[in-house]
């Protein structure tokens, strides 16, 4: 996921440009970005809502 998300977030490339840069299909770019965003939400979710963790402890 790292290359794909870096090109989109920091390189500000479009999905088409990322696909051409990495020589992968457009669908793969979309899938990787979706997976990366999901992973970030899961890992950073507790930071966004720390009060939820405190209530379950």
GITADA-V900523 format. One record per helix or strand of 2 or more residues. SS is the DSSP state (hx for helix, st for strand). FROM is the first residue (numbers start at 1). LEN is the number of residues. If there is no record, write none. Layout:
BEGIN
{{SS | FROM | LEN} {SS | FROM | LEN}}
END
This chain:
BEGIN
{{hx | 2 | 8} {hx | 15 | 8} {hx | 26 | 23} {hx | 50 | 7}}
END
